[in-house]
Amino acid sequence: YVRVRTRPDTPAGTYRGKIVISAEARQLTELALEVSVWPYAIPRRWNFHTMGQFIWENVGRFHGQEANEELYQRYYDFLLEHRFSPIEQYRRNLSPRMKLEECLRRGMNTVYLSGNFNATAAEMEQLKKDYETVKRLGALDYALIYIGDETDKWDEMRQRAGLIHARLPGVMVMIGGSVPRPELLGHIDIYDPQVGGRSKVYSLQQEDTRLIAESQQRGEEFYWYVAAGPEYPHPNVQVEHPLIASRVLFWMTWKYGVTGFEYYCYNIWERNYSRDPARRYPNVRWQADGWSRGWPTNGDGMLFYPGPISSLRFEAIRDGIEDWESHQVLSDGVEALRRRENPGRDAALIARAEAMLKVRDEIVAGFNKYTFDPGRLLAERQALGDLITEVVRVLGNADELEKAAAARIGRQAALRRAMLRERHVQACRILNVEPLSQAAWNALW
């Protein structure tokens, strides 16, 4: 269980060394280590969105007097290094609640103005203050309000969305556990259903994947999640599932065009806490059963442990997110190749890249059909990295990649802002309030 990470500025090449394993000053074995570093880096500013509930109170419970500023910084570093936003999805507060500016500087791209919106007057006053903070930091494109979770109260959801669109222009409205349905069209900006499963309310079915692209063409965003469900053989991040599922889930996420992953809770540790230190982990065995106690869902709602100590699943999730980001690098590379003066000379390379971007059926064929062979997945990851390397070499440097990425991000932002503008005007008309002028709207950004 060895993690090897490279810095973004590490020169490309092959690095060799050794790992010596010893115990009590006695050498047990020596392992050869060889690391290949590709000549590209995944973007420091995240393209992929992550979110969920991080319970800061559990950090305090487990660490007691040690829960100081230095410890909290370790948790922030830990989450950001795993490309997970330190969000409080079910709280009525701006999150990340601390170090927001630092999180944004380090690449995070999701900000919650509220994770439990109920539209009271007091809440709206606080939201207006937090809204100004987000605008001052230039983070309005990342701001959202979470208005409902696995609900079928469509009238209430529409009313909440309208209030946000009218009073907090430019903020996205997200609903957890719902697909784009007639009752919500024109009101919800971010959809977030479960990957498969049996629910008619909150599950996205395999035959409905067209809804993803249709939503994005309107300027909306489309994320998805796993939690206690879906059940095997759908991929999930529980201990009972094959470890490869925690990584291949993100190849599936890329294949279907999904751009974010929501996990309802990162650290449900309460069942392992006792006021008596002698009865508290690590002095007693860790209880891995998550929120849905009694189900075979060990590790559910528990991606890592107090310390912070990672899990094999959380490491595989990070690898999967980085695989997703690498696919995005290749996609930007294809666009950069097409922008060249004579793209026809690169036709064969573009064709190979487009085939890779589709994700072969041998890796993912459906929501419950994917490879269980780690060697097969790692070989495909190697081929992905080698192909990006070839694209970078043809382009000559990474500048063209960055230009293509900037153009893509600009197009997405323009489409999203135009959609939000229409919804702002519509909501103001319903509430009989004056909408922002076009000039005032443009000035938001």
VEXLUM-888145 format. One record per residue (C-alpha): x, y, z. Coordinates in nm, 3 decimals, padded with zeros to 5 digits, m for minus. Layout:
REM residues N
- X/Y/Z .
...
//
This chain:
REM residues 445
- 00.000/00.000/00.000 .
- 00.233/00.263/m00.134 .
- 00.126/00.594/m00.284 .
- 00.351/00.765/m00.535 .
- 00.263/01.122/m00.632 .
- 00.442/01.359/m00.868 .
- 00.454/01.735/m00.849 .
- 00.310/01.931/m01.144 .
- 00.658/02.063/m01.228 .
- 00.831/01.724/m01.223 .
- 01.019/01.684/m01.556 .
- 00.885/01.406/m01.777 .
- 01.084/01.086/m01.779 .
- 01.137/00.754/m01.604 .
- 01.247/00.756/m01.241 .
- 01.388/00.453/m01.062 .
- 01.456/00.382/m00.699 .
- 01.391/00.134/m00.425 .
- 01.170/00.090/m00.123 .
- 01.318/m00.082/00.180 .
- 01.070/m00.242/00.418 .
- 01.199/m00.293/00.769 .
- 01.074/m00.352/01.120 .
- 01.258/m00.303/01.449 .
- 01.581/m00.215/01.264 .
- 01.567/m00.539/01.065 .
- 01.534/m00.522/00.688 .
- 01.253/m00.747/00.563 .
- 01.263/m00.691/00.190 .
- 01.355/m00.448/m00.084 .
- 01.125/m00.351/m00.369 .
- 01.225/m00.195/m00.700 .
- 01.032/00.118/m00.791 .
- 00.992/00.260/m01.142 .
- 00.777/00.565/m01.211 .
- 00.702/00.709/m01.553 .
- 00.606/01.076/m01.558 .
- 00.414/01.195/m01.865 .
- 00.488/01.537/m02.023 .
- 00.157/01.693/m01.920 .
- m00.029/01.782/m01.602 .
- m00.396/01.762/m01.523 .
- m00.530/02.115/m01.468 .
- m00.471/02.278/m01.133 .
- m00.815/02.441/m01.166 .
- m01.057/02.151/m01.144 .
- m01.292/02.074/m01.429 .
- m01.467/01.798/m01.235 .
- m01.703/01.893/m00.951 .
- m01.713/01.713/m00.616 .
- m01.937/01.783/m00.320 .
- m02.110/01.633/m00.018 .
- m02.133/01.668/00.360 .
- m01.816/01.697/00.566 .
- m01.902/01.684/00.937 .
- m01.659/01.921/01.110 .
- m01.816/01.837/01.447 .
- m01.689/01.480/01.414 .
- m01.335/01.612/01.375 .
- m01.380/01.795/01.704 .
- m01.531/01.492/01.877 .
- m01.250/01.258/01.785 .
- m00.955/01.492/01.829 .
- m01.075/01.679/02.136 .
- m00.822/01.938/02.251 .
- m00.605/01.861/01.950 .
- m00.875/02.003/01.719 .
- m00.694/02.330/01.654 .
- m00.620/02.543/01.350 .
- m00.325/02.324/01.247 .
- m00.539/02.009/01.257 .
- m00.820/02.168/01.057 .
- m00.563/02.272/00.797 .
- m00.455/01.907/00.766 .
- m00.812/01.808/00.686 .
- m00.842/02.087/00.430 .
- m00.515/01.980/00.269 .
- m00.624/01.616/00.271 .
- m00.956/01.684/00.100 .
- m00.816/01.924/m00.159 .
- m00.531/01.686/m00.241 .
- m00.797/01.424/m00.316 .
- m00.988/01.677/m00.530 .
- m01.282/01.673/m00.290 .
- m01.448/01.999/m00.188 .
- m01.475/02.054/00.191 .
- m01.846/02.126/00.153 .
- m02.128/02.102/00.409 .
- m02.409/01.994/00.182 .
- m02.687/01.985/00.441 .
- m02.608/02.302/00.639 .
- m02.749/02.652/00.599 .
- m02.415/02.823/00.577 .
- m02.158/02.929/00.321 .
- m01.917/02.644/00.263 .
- m01.634/02.581/00.272 .
- m01.702/02.763/00.600 .
- m01.330/02.842/00.647 .
- m01.046/02.913/00.406 .
- m01.280/02.972/00.111 .
- m01.032/03.193/m00.070 .
- m00.753/02.936/m00.023 .
- m00.975/02.655/m00.153 .
- m01.055/02.855/m00.465 .
- m00.689/02.937/m00.518 .
- m00.602/02.568/m00.497 .
- m00.846/02.471/m00.771 .
- m01.180/02.398/m00.601 .
- m01.476/02.484/m00.825 .
- m01.787/02.434/m00.609 .
- m01.919/02.678/m00.348 .
- m02.239/02.624/m00.147 .
- m02.425/02.936/m00.041 .
- m02.659/02.699/00.141 .
- m02.700/02.324/00.152 .
- m03.042/02.320/00.319 .
- m03.245/02.605/00.174 .
- m03.587/02.673/00.326 .
- m03.647/03.032/00.206 .
- m03.704/03.203/00.543 .
- m03.653/03.580/00.568 .
- m03.358/03.539/00.805 .
- m03.193/03.291/00.570 .
- m03.238/03.522/00.272 .
- m03.066/03.806/00.460 .
- m02.765/03.586/00.535 .
- m02.759/03.457/00.179 .
- m02.740/03.812/00.044 .
- m02.428/03.874/00.255 .
- m02.266/03.548/00.146 .
- m02.362/03.625/m00.212 .
- m02.161/03.946/m00.196 .
- m01.864/03.755/m00.055 .
- m01.874/03.507/m00.342 .
- m01.896/03.787/m00.600 .
- m01.603/03.969/m00.440 .
- m01.393/03.653/m00.473 .
- m01.489/03.615/m00.840 .
- m01.652/03.280/m00.769 .
- m02.010/03.339/m00.886 .
- m01.968/03.080/m01.164 .
- m01.905/02.818/m00.891 .
- m02.189/02.918/m00.656 .
- m02.497/02.705/m00.598 .
- m02.778/02.651/m00.349 .
- m02.897/02.299/m00.270 .
- m03.276/02.311/m00.241 .
- m03.393/01.951/m00.202 .
- m03.283/01.593/m00.161 .
- m03.461/01.290/m00.311 .
- m03.793/01.473/m00.303 .
- m04.106/01.475/m00.517 .
- m04.240/01.806/m00.384 .
- m04.225/01.968/m00.726 .
- m04.431/02.279/m00.645 .
- m04.210/02.361/m00.349 .
- m03.894/02.303/m00.552 .
- m04.014/02.539/m00.825 .
- m04.099/02.808/m00.570 .
- m03.759/02.781/m00.401 .
- m03.578/02.790/m00.735 .
- m03.772/03.097/m00.846 .
- m03.687/03.286/m00.528 .
- m03.317/03.214/m00.575 .
- m03.314/03.303/m00.944 .
- m03.487/03.633/m00.874 .
- m03.312/03.745/m00.555 .
- m02.963/03.596/m00.606 .
- m02.899/03.640/m00.979 .
- m02.633/03.416/m01.126 .
- m02.646/03.153/m00.850 .
- m02.722/02.799/m00.968 .
- m03.002/02.591/m00.817 .
- m02.920/02.227/m00.749 .
- m03.152/01.942/m00.659 .
- m03.016/01.613/m00.531 .
- m03.181/01.294/m00.639 .
- m03.370/01.399/m00.949 .
- m03.345/01.372/m01.324 .
- m03.469/01.645/m01.562 .
- m03.845/01.591/m01.556 .
- m04.130/01.802/m01.696 .
- m04.219/01.930/m01.348 .
- m03.873/02.086/m01.305 .
- m03.765/02.193/m01.654 .
- m03.672/02.560/m01.666 .
- m03.625/02.578/m01.288 .
- m03.329/02.354/m01.194 .
- m02.974/02.434/m01.306 .
- m02.791/02.129/m01.167 .
- m02.940/01.780/m01.168 .
- m02.792/01.509/m00.949 .
- m02.958/01.165/m00.971 .
- m02.833/00.832/m00.840 .
- m02.637/00.612/m01.082 .
- m02.902/00.353/m01.164 .
- m03.114/00.190/m00.896 .
- m03.484/00.126/m00.860 .
- m03.630/00.461/m00.757 .
- m03.868/00.638/m00.994 .
- m03.787/00.967/m00.818 .
- m03.410/00.985/m00.777 .
- m03.250/00.719/m01.002 .
- m03.116/00.773/m01.353 .
- m03.189/00.469/m01.566 .
- m02.958/00.339/m01.837 .
- m03.217/00.403/m02.107 .
- m03.247/00.770/m02.005 .
- m02.885/00.878/m02.048 .
- m02.991/01.108/m02.334 .
- m03.117/01.341/m02.059 .
- m02.757/01.423/m01.969 .
- m02.666/01.584/m02.302 .
- m03.010/01.743/m02.339 .
- m02.965/01.912/m02.002 .
- m02.615/02.034/m02.085 .
- m02.729/02.175/m02.418 .
- m02.962/02.403/m02.222 .
- m02.665/02.526/m02.015 .
- m02.747/02.310/m01.712 .
- m02.500/02.088/m01.533 .
- m02.545/01.719/m01.469 .
- m02.382/01.536/m01.176 .
- m02.466/01.202/m01.016 .
- m02.409/01.010/m00.695 .
- m02.389/00.679/m00.514 .
- m02.484/00.631/m00.148 .
- m02.637/00.328/00.027 .
- m02.742/00.239/m00.327 .
- m02.718/00.145/m00.602 .
- m02.665/m00.218/m00.528 .
- m02.406/m00.448/m00.682 .
- m02.323/m00.494/m00.967 .
- m02.367/m00.118/m01.010 .
- m02.042/00.049/m00.902 .
- m02.029/00.185/m00.549 .
- m01.762/00.290/m00.302 .
- m01.845/00.055/m00.016 .
- m01.612/m00.202/00.137 .
- m01.821/m00.491/00.000 .
- m01.771/m00.378/m00.359 .
- m01.459/m00.470/m00.558 .
- m01.205/m00.191/m00.511 .
- m01.192/m00.135/m00.886 .
- m01.552/m00.007/m00.870 .
- m01.434/00.303/m00.681 .
- m01.216/00.393/m00.979 .
- m01.405/00.264/m01.281 .
- m01.707/00.466/m01.162 .
- m01.529/00.776/m01.294 .
- m01.458/00.618/m01.633 .
- m01.832/00.555/m01.644 .
- m01.887/00.917/m01.541 .
- m01.677/01.036/m01.835 .
- m01.836/00.795/m02.082 .
- m02.184/00.933/m02.019 .
- m02.077/01.298/m02.012 .
- m02.141/01.357/m01.641 .
- m01.927/01.637/m01.493 .
- m01.963/01.599/m01.117 .
- m01.988/01.351/m00.830 .
- m02.185/01.408/m00.511 .
- m02.133/01.186/m00.207 .
- m02.382/01.249/00.068 .
- m02.140/01.229/00.361 .
- m01.766/01.187/00.393 .
- m01.718/01.103/00.762 .
- m02.005/00.940/00.951 .
- m01.794/00.842/01.250 .
- m02.050/00.880/01.531 .
- m02.084/00.507/01.594 .
- m01.716/00.490/01.674 .
- m01.719/00.771/01.925 .
- m01.746/00.739/02.303 .
- m01.684/00.994/02.576 .
- m01.473/00.726/02.741 .
- m01.137/00.714/02.554 .
- m01.093/00.349/02.650 .
- m01.404/00.265/02.448 .
- m01.313/00.479/02.150 .
- m01.112/00.394/01.839 .
- m00.820/00.313/01.821 .
- m00.860/00.148/02.162 .
- m01.152/m00.058/02.027 .
- m01.219/m00.206/01.687 .
- m01.351/00.035/01.423 .
- m01.717/m00.012/01.329 .
- m01.741/00.026/00.952 .
- m02.119/00.007/00.909 .
- m02.243/00.337/00.775 .
- m02.568/00.531/00.790 .
- m02.780/00.244/00.662 .
- m02.705/00.015/00.955 .
- m02.819/m00.342/00.904 .
- m02.757/m00.333/00.529 .
- m02.439/m00.480/00.381 .
- m02.298/m00.131/00.322 .
- m01.978/m00.112/00.523 .
- m01.795/00.211/00.456 .
- m02.113/00.385/00.340 .
- m02.083/00.756/00.424 .
- m01.728/00.696/00.546 .
- m01.461/00.772/00.285 .
- m01.176/00.816/00.535 .
- m01.102/00.798/00.906 .
- m00.994/01.029/01.190 .
- m00.642/01.152/01.148 .
- m00.712/01.210/00.864 .
- m00.633/00.855/00.757 .
- m00.728/00.762/00.403 .
- m00.892/00.443/00.283 .
- m00.804/00.233/m00.018 .
- m01.142/00.335/m00.158 .
- m01.067/00.707/m00.124 .
- m00.731/00.659/m00.296 .
- m00.904/00.474/m00.583 .
- m01.164/00.754/m00.604 .
- m00.888/01.012/m00.640 .
- m00.726/00.802/m00.913 .
- m01.064/00.783/m01.087 .
- m01.114/01.160/m01.069 .
- m00.767/01.212/m01.213 .
- m00.852/00.964/m01.489 .
- m01.160/01.177/m01.567 .
- m00.947/01.491/m01.576 .
- m00.699/01.315/m01.806 .
- m00.981/01.238/m02.047 .
- m01.063/01.609/m02.042 .
- m00.700/01.690/m02.125 .
- m00.719/01.455/m02.425 .
- m01.050/01.611/m02.535 .
- m00.893/01.957/m02.521 .
- m00.598/01.817/m02.716 .
- m00.831/01.699/m02.993 .
- m00.982/02.048/m03.013 .
- m00.632/02.198/m03.028 .
- m00.539/01.965/m03.314 .
- m00.850/02.065/m03.505 .
- m00.761/02.433/m03.465 .
- m00.430/02.387/m03.644 .
- m00.383/02.525/m03.995 .
- m00.388/02.182/m04.156 .
- m00.583/01.950/m03.923 .
- m00.609/01.686/m04.195 .
- m00.248/01.582/m04.138 .
- m00.346/01.480/m03.783 .
- m00.660/01.289/m03.887 .
- m00.530/00.949/m03.778 .
- m00.424/01.078/m03.436 .
- m00.757/01.257/m03.389 .
- m00.945/00.937/m03.479 .
- m00.748/00.736/m03.223 .
- m00.811/01.001/m02.958 .
- m01.184/01.012/m03.031 .
- m01.202/00.634/m02.994 .
- m01.026/00.656/m02.657 .
- m01.262/00.934/m02.540 .
- m01.567/00.714/m02.601 .
- m01.440/00.465/m02.337 .
- m01.435/00.117/m02.482 .
- m01.704/m00.132/m02.386 .
- m01.428/m00.355/m02.251 .
- m01.387/m00.093/m01.975 .
- m01.748/00.028/m01.935 .
- m02.042/m00.114/m02.129 .
- m02.325/00.009/m01.906 .
- m02.428/00.111/m01.555 .
- m02.378/m00.244/m01.428 .
- m02.136/m00.376/m01.689 .
- m01.771/m00.283/m01.650 .
- m01.433/m00.449/m01.614 .
- m01.340/m00.618/m01.289 .
- m00.984/m00.671/m01.411 .
- m00.745/m00.411/m01.258 .
- m00.480/m00.501/m01.516 .
- m00.719/m00.419/m01.799 .
- m00.810/m00.082/m01.648 .
- m00.447/00.009/m01.575 .
- m00.346/m00.085/m01.929 .
- m00.616/00.148/m02.065 .
- m00.495/00.423/m01.831 .
- m00.142/00.372/m01.965 .
- m00.273/00.395/m02.322 .
- m00.462/00.715/m02.232 .
- m00.152/00.879/m02.091 .
- 00.064/00.770/m02.384 .
- m00.192/00.907/m02.630 .
- m00.202/01.245/m02.453 .
- 00.178/01.245/m02.466 .
- 00.165/01.193/m02.842 .
- m00.086/01.476/m02.883 .
- 00.130/01.711/m02.673 .
- 00.435/01.630/m02.883 .
- 00.249/01.696/m03.208 .
- 00.125/02.028/m03.072 .
- 00.476/02.118/m02.969 .
- 00.393/02.245/m02.618 .
- 00.114/02.270/m02.365 .
- 00.013/02.624/m02.464 .
- m00.226/02.504/m02.734 .
- m00.387/02.267/m02.485 .
- m00.442/02.554/m02.242 .
- m00.592/02.773/m02.515 .
- m00.836/02.498/m02.615 .
- m00.933/02.447/m02.251 .
- m00.987/02.820/m02.201 .
- m01.208/02.834/m02.512 .
- m01.416/02.540/m02.387 .
- m01.459/02.693/m02.041 .
- m01.557/03.024/m02.201 .
- m01.826/02.861/m02.416 .
- m01.968/02.673/m02.119 .
- m01.976/02.988/m01.906 .
- m02.150/03.188/m02.178 .
- m02.418/02.924/m02.225 .
- m02.472/02.886/m01.850 .
- m02.493/03.260/m01.789 .
- m02.742/03.306/m02.073 .
- m02.959/03.031/m01.925 .
- m02.943/03.186/m01.578 .
- m03.029/03.526/m01.726 .
- m03.348/03.387/m01.880 .
- m03.443/03.220/m01.552 .
- m03.374/03.538/m01.358 .
- m03.606/03.739/m01.583 .
- m03.876/03.471/m01.570 .
- m03.859/03.446/m01.190 .
- m03.874/03.824/m01.149 .
- m04.181/03.835/m01.372 .
- m04.358/03.574/m01.155 .
- m04.262/03.755/m00.831 .
- m04.345/04.095/m00.983 .
- m04.001/04.244/m00.918 .
- m03.772/04.435/m01.152 .
- m03.501/04.219/m01.313 .
- m03.144/04.335/m01.355 .
- m03.070/04.519/m01.675 .
- m02.845/04.344/m01.923 .
- m02.559/04.577/m01.830 .
- m02.605/04.506/m01.458 .
- m02.621/04.136/m01.533 .
- m02.295/04.146/m01.727 .
- m02.132/04.336/m01.441 .
- m02.193/04.041/m01.204 .
- m01.890/03.873/m01.359 .
//
